[in-house]
Amino acid sequence: YDVQIGSSGSADTDCQSYAEQMASSGNYSAIIAVATPAAVSAYSAVRNASSDIPVIFCAVSDPVSAGLVNSLDAPGNNCTGTADAVDIAGQVQLIKTMQPNIKNLGVIYTTTEANSISQLATLKAECEANGINLVQKGINEASELQAVAVSLVNEVDAITNLTDNNVVDNMSVVLEQANQKGIPIYGSEIEQVKKGCLASASIDYVALGEKTGQIAVDVLGGKSAATYPVVTVSDSFLVVNPDVASTLGITIPAELNDAEKVSTSAAQ
């Protein structure tokens, strides 16, 4: 099989350009797109080219809101894949375990990113149920991130991440401001913890990749993407960075003794 894998990259314009080249070349049997921006670009390019190339997405949190499928059970388009269900309840419980007295939790999200909007609603409800005030800061593009981070760290006791592509791709910008104020950041997956976040109820991206690969094999083997249900992967595991905890003066509770431990140096 001739399969082209596309990632979200650093710019939406690159995604769109690559996707258009793939869709119009006639050289590919399928396009696998990782994350919402790449998936939207790939699906749009295939549709505009009137191509029958199936698009298989990986790690798209809300493919319905993103316009990729009509429903999770019956996509209806020549497009299917895996959805990453962030363990938001687990994340909030992790934060409360690390910081029992937390009052204000911050989050930055992109106002035009469908997966961030849907995750934000769930996070808000979970915070309300746990007596935490959620301080939300929206951005339209990555260039606004530093100014928003400067403001947010003065209003909260901690920050948590969604799978927002603008924020994750520019995590160092937020970490710099948070570190200056001694504010912990909780990542949405293990790589963010390796880069300096305190902890995470981490999405299992290995499981996502395995499921996505199986879907690709099935579709290329003759199954229709239009009728192949989206597979939601909700597997998560706890991970903590003792280096960051030490720097912040936070003692890792005994309840997290079994959590995976990583070092900031592992990301260097």
N, C-alpha and C positions, 0 to 999 in steps of 0.2 A: 504494500500500500504506500502511496505517496501522500504523506500527511504533513502539512505545514503548521508549525506551532507558533502562535503569536502571543506576545505578552503585552501588558499595558504600557510598558516603557515609561519614559519621562515626560512625554508630551502627547496629548490627544491627536495633534496634527500628524505625528509620526504614525500613530495607530491607524488613522484613516487612510494615510498614504499607502502603508504596507498592505492593509486590507484590500484596497482598491486594486493594487497590483496582483494580489493573489486571486481575487475574484475574476479579474479580466484575462488572466494569462491562460487559463485552461489547462494548467499544469498540475493542479492539485485535486486530490480525491476528497479532501476534507480540510477544514480549518479548525484548529483548536485554539481558543482564545482564553487567556487567563485574566480574570478580574473584569469588573463591569465595563470600564471604558473600552477595553480591547474587544469584548464581546459585542457591545453595541456597534462599534466600528465595523467589525467583521460581518455582522448580520445586515447592517445597512448597506455595505459594499456588495454583498452577494445579492441582496434584493434589487439594488439599483442596476446591477449588471444582468438581471434576469437569469441568474445562474442557478443551477440545481445542486451546487456544492453544499453539503451539510455543514452547519456550524455547530461545534460542540464546545460549550463554555465550561470553564472551571472556576470555582470560587466566586460565583455571583450570588450575593446575599438575597436579592429580591428580583429574580428574573421576570416576574410578572410586571412589577412597577417599572422595570427597565424597558418593557415593551418587547422582550425577546420571546416570550411564550404567552399563550392565552391563559393557561393554568398549569400548575405543576403536574397534574395527572394527565392532562391532554394538551401538550404544547401547541399543536395546531399549525405550527410553522416548521420549516426545515431546519429546526434549531432546538437543541436540548443540551443537557449537561448536568453539572453538579452545583448545588447551592450550599454555601457554608453558613450554617446556623451558629452564630456566636452565642456562647453560653453566658448570656447576660446575667441571669440569675446567679450562676456560679461566680461570675466576676464580682458582683455586688457583695456576695457573701464573703469572698476572698478579701475584698477591701475592708469589710467590717471586722474580719478576723485580724487583719494587719493593723487596722486603726479603729478600735472599738468606739472611740469618741468622735468619729468624723461627723461633721455637720454639713459641710459644703463640698460637693464633688463637681469638678469641672469637666467639660467635654467640648471639643472643637469638631465641627463637621462642615462638609461642603453642601451648600444649600441646593445645589443642582444634582447631587449624587443620590440616586434612588435608594441604594442600599443603606446609605447613612441616615436618610430620613426615616426609613422603616425601623432601623435599629434604635434610633433616637427615641421613638415613641415607646418602644419596649423598655429602654433604659429608664426613661422618665417614670413609667409606671412602677418599675422595680424599686427605684429610689424612694418614691412616695410610700410604697409598702413597707420600707425599712426606715422611715423617718429621716431620710437624707434629702437635703435641698440640692437639686441639680442645676448648676449654672451652665447654660448653653451659649456657645459663641459660634456663629455661623460665618463662613467665608465663601467667597465666590471663586477665588483662585488662590494658588499657592503663595503668590506674592504678598497676600494679606496676612499670612500666617504669623509672622514675627510680631507684628503690632497687636494682633489678637492674643497671642501667647503672653506678651508683656502685661496686658490688661488682666488676663485670666488668673495668672499666678498670684495676683494681689487680692483675689476674691475667694480662693478655695483652699481646702486642706489637702486635696489630692486631685489628680486628673486621671481620667480613664480614656482609653482609645476605643473607637469603633474600628471597622475595617475600611475607613475612609482613605481613599488612595492619595489624596493631596496631603493628608496628615502623615500617613505612614511613610510616604516617599520622602518626606522632609522632617522626619522625626528629630533629627539633630537640632533643628531650629527650636522646637518646643522643649527638648531636653535642656538646652542651654539656659533658657529662661527659668525653667523649673528648678534646675540645680542651683542657680543663683539665689533662689528663695528657699531652698531646702524643701521643695514640694515634690512628693513622690508621684510618679506616673505609672499607671498600670497598663501594660500592653495588651493587645488582642491576640498575640501569638508569641511563640518562644523567641523568634529572632529579634523582636523588639526588646525583650528582656535581656538578651545578650548585648544589645546596643546601649543599655543603660536604664531601661524601665525596671521598676522594683519587682513586679510579679505579674502573673497572668493566669487566668483560666483559659489556657491556650487552645486555639483551634488546631486540630490535627490535620495539617496540610498533606502529610504523607497519605493518610486515608483518603483525602480528597483526590489526590493525584491517581491513586490506584483505582478509585471508582470511575474517574473521568476516562482513564485509559481503557477500562472495560467497556464503557459506553462507546468509545471510538471504535473498538474492535467489533462490537455488535452492529453498529451502524454501517461500518464499512463492509461487514459481512452480509448486509442485506436488510437489516431492520430499519424501519422508517423513523427518522428523527422527529417527524411530526406527531408520531404516536408513542414515542419512547418517553415514559414519565421522567421528569427531573428527579434526580436522586439527592435528597437532602442529607448532608453529613453533619451530625451534631456532636461527634466525638470531641472531647476536650480533656485536658490534663493540667494539673497545677504545676506551675514552675515559678521559682523564686531566685533572685540574684542576691546572694549574701554580701557581695561587694557593695552593692548599692544600699542595702539595708544598713551596713556598717557606716557608710558615709553619711547617711541620713540620721543615724542614731536610733534606728528602729530595731527592736529585738524580734526575731522571727518566732512566732508563737509555736508552742509544742504541737498544736493541731496541724502544723504544716511540716512536721518532721519528715513525712513521706513524700513531700512535693519534690519534683526534680529540681536540682540545684545547678545553676549555670554561673559562669564567671563573665564579667564584662570583657575580659581579655580574649574570650572565645570568639568575639566578633571582630577582633583586630586582624 
